Amino acid sequence: MITSVLGSLPRPKMIERAYNIGKDIYSDHNIIKIFELCASNIIKSQEQVGINIVNDGEIQRPGYISVFYASFEGYLPTAIGEPFILDDGSSWHHTENRSYKIWQNPRTDINYMPCRALNSSIVVDKISFKKQNVKNTIFHRESEVIKKYARYGTKITLPSPYLLMRSSWHPLFSRDAYNKKEDYLYDIVLHYKELIRDIENIGIDVIQFDDSGITRFLAKELRKRISLDKEIEYYVETLNEIFRSIKKSSTAVHICRSDNHKKIPWGTCGLLNKIFKSLNVSQFGIELNENDPEDILPLKDFRDNAFLLLGIIDSSHRILDHPKKMFDLLKKVNKYVDISRIILSSSCGFSPNISGISALGSYDEFRTDPVPIYKLKNLAMFAQAVSNYGLNNLALKHAENQYLSLNKIHENLLKYE
């Protein structure tokens, strides 16, 4: 079985300190050298434990969406609003299932870092590459570093056009640049096509688009405010347009599932079914709850020509995932998707959130962080056991024996952190 890193990994503390310097960290050559050194170690660590498709852990990125804003002109950091703006300009608070006028609920960060102010940017001018050159994007630098140090499969991740549109277009503040959100959305697509050509020329194997916005429509209250079908159309059509321009790399998407939506089954409102039927993608990444049949049921509509990028280890805690739990989920998924078309990964990224807070945290200097690396090693050993013995009890027994040995080392390391 193939294994893949999903996206982010915890950052060395020296990277976190670099973020504190200011918004202009990407013009500091000393920081760029630190980025590359840390990235090379992260890439080597993934390959050493047996992960087949690797990246640099997204360590150059202070935030999930700000990586795009930091690569383009046309954005104004505002420090207001949640990262999901409705058509009337209000912001949707997904934990409270309600909307606010954008000035009523200012967004603040617990650990404020100057470069992270970009995360709540709003588009106020026509977007363009920094210094009018695609090579000035963070994505270009990431791709070059990943390709330079990785020996096997490579991946780069990008925020989806739909997520960017819902996070940064405001009907009042953006109207001089883009009177309609659709105009902004398709300008993002246009620039992404140029960016993709650059990434493909560098030689990255998998180009993945991440989205946490479309998931919010699992909540019934939001579906009362906006048409789900129309939002899916925005999400799917823009990605399909980009995918049509990709010639050499494999395409991938990951739909992020926040804690607030884990209790709502994927089968609710037909969200995944509709996306499965219309999105022309090579790899589709999701996290599934093995204890809820309604969560797995949408896989009946999974495309025959796509790979399922299955989040089978939990990235939100420090405990090694037991093979029995992974085995049970894989067996249930295998009823709908053949095991030959399943790629194993984590449920979500491993890095600290925007406030620098995570169950996994950051780590000292250049030592290999035991938590995500041992979790990824556990994943790779499980995948190898299934590859060698098939999806049966012999594979499970072999994986459990390896897990017990690894877990003893892992627990001892955690005692001395």
C-alpha positions, 0 to 999 in steps of 0.5 A, spaced: 500 500 500 502 507 498 502 512 504 502 519 503 503 525 508 497 529 508 500 536 509 503 540 515 508 537 520 510 540 527 515 546 526 522 547 529 522 552 534 527 556 530 521 557 525 516 559 530 521 564 532 522 566 525 515 568 524 515 573 530 520 577 526 515 580 521 511 580 515 517 580 511 520 574 513 520 572 505 526 577 503 530 575 509 536 570 506 538 568 513 531 565 514 530 562 507 536 558 509 533 556 515 527 554 512 531 550 507 535 546 512 529 544 516 525 542 510 531 537 508 530 534 515 523 533 515 523 530 508 529 525 510 525 523 516 519 522 512 522 517 507 526 514 513 520 511 516 517 509 509 512 514 507 512 514 499 509 521 498 513 526 502 513 534 502 517 539 506 511 539 512 509 546 510 514 549 514 515 556 510 507 557 511 505 561 517 497 559 516 493 555 512 490 560 507 496 566 508 501 562 504 496 564 498 496 572 500 503 572 502 505 570 494 500 575 491 499 583 491 492 585 492 490 583 499 489 587 505 490 584 512 484 586 516 484 582 523 476 582 522 471 576 521 472 569 521 475 565 515 468 564 511 464 570 509 457 570 506 454 574 500 451 579 505 458 581 508 457 577 514 462 572 517 460 565 519 462 562 525 462 555 524 463 553 532 456 557 534 452 556 527 451 563 526 453 569 522 456 576 525 456 583 521 464 583 520 466 588 525 462 585 530 466 579 532 474 581 530 478 575 529 484 575 534 490 570 535 492 568 542 499 568 540 500 574 535 505 573 530 506 579 525 506 575 519 500 571 521 496 577 520 495 575 513 490 570 515 484 574 515 486 578 509 481 581 504 482 582 497 482 590 495 485 590 489 486 586 482 491 580 484 498 579 481 504 575 483 509 579 487 513 583 483 509 580 477 513 573 477 510 566 479 517 565 481 516 569 487 511 565 490 512 561 496 509 555 492 515 556 487 520 556 493 517 550 496 517 546 490 524 547 489 526 545 496 522 539 496 524 536 489 531 538 491 531 533 497 526 528 496 528 521 493 521 518 491 514 521 491 513 529 492 507 533 494 505 540 494 499 543 497 495 549 496 488 552 498 482 551 494 480 557 489 473 556 493 476 557 500 480 563 498 474 566 495 469 565 501 475 567 506 477 574 502 472 576 498 467 582 501 461 585 497 463 592 500 471 592 501 472 588 495 467 591 490 472 596 487 477 590 485 472 585 484 464 587 483 462 580 483 465 574 487 465 570 481 470 575 478 475 574 483 474 566 483 476 565 476 481 570 477 484 566 482 483 560 477 487 564 472 493 565 476 493 558 479 494 555 472 500 559 471 502 557 478 501 550 476 505 550 470 511 552 474 510 547 479 509 541 474 516 544 470 519 543 477 517 536 477 512 535 483 508 529 483 502 530 486 498 537 486 493 537 492 488 542 493 485 543 501 479 546 503 475 547 510 470 551 507 465 547 503 465 542 509 461 547 513 455 546 509 454 539 513 451 544 518 443 545 517 443 552 519 448 554 514 444 551 508 438 555 510 443 561 508 446 559 502 444 554 496 449 548 497 448 546 490 451 552 488 457 552 493 458 545 490 458 548 483 463 553 485 468 548 488 467 543 483 467 547 477 474 551 479 478 545 481 476 541 474 478 547 470 485 547 474 485 540 473 484 540 465 490 544 465 495 539 469 499 535 464 504 531 468 502 531 475 497 527 479 491 531 482 489 531 489 484 534 494 483 534 501 476 536 504 478 538 511 474 536 517 474 540 523 472 538 530 465 541 530 463 537 524 466 530 526 459 529 529 455 530 523 456 524 518 458 525 511 452 522 509 448 528 511 445 532 505 449 529 500 455 533 500 460 528 498 456 524 494 455 530 489 462 532 489 464 525 488 460 525 482 462 531 479 470 532 481 475 529 476 480 528 481 486 523 481 486 522 489 481 524 494 482 525 501 477 525 507 477 523 514 472 517 516 468 515 522 469 507 522 463 507 527 458 511 523 455 507 517 452 513 515 459 516 514 462 511 510 456 510 505 457 516 501 463 512 498 458 508 494 459 514 489 466 514 489 469 514 482 472 508 479 478 511 476 480 515 483 484 513 489 482 514 496 487 518 500 484 515 507 486 519 513 487 513 517 491 515 523 489 521 528 493 527 527 490 531 533 493 527 539 500 524 541 498 517 542 500 511 536 494 509 533 492 502 534 493 497 528 486 494 530 482 501 529 486 502 522 484 495 520 477 495 522 476 502 518 480 499 512 475 493 511 469 497 512 472 502 506 474 496 502 467 494 501 466 500 496 473 502 494 478 496 492 484 496 496 489 497 490 486 504 490 487 506 497 492 511 499 493 511 507 495 518 510 493 522 516 486 525 518 489 532 517 495 536 518 500 535 524 502 543 525 500 547 530 494 551 528 494 559 527 495 560 534 501 556 535 497 551 539 496 543 538 497 537 541 503 536 538 506 543 538 513 545 536 520 542 537 527 544 539 531 546 533 533 540 528 532 534 532 527 529 529 520 530 533 518 523 535 510 524 535 508 525 528 514 521 525 513 515 530 506 516 528 508 516 520 512 510 522 506 506 525 502 508 519 508 505 514 509 499 518 501 497 518 501 499 510 507 494 509 503 489 513 497 489 509 501 489 502 505 483 504 499 479 507 493 482 505 487 485 508 486 479 513 488 477 520 495 475 519 496 482 517 493 485 523 497 480 527 504 482 524 502 490 524 500 489 532 507 486 533 510 491 530 506 496 533 508 494 540 515 494 539 514 501 536 510 504 542 515 502 547 520 506 544 515 512 543 512 512 550 519 512 553 521 518 548 515 522 551 517 521 558 523 525 556 520 531 552 
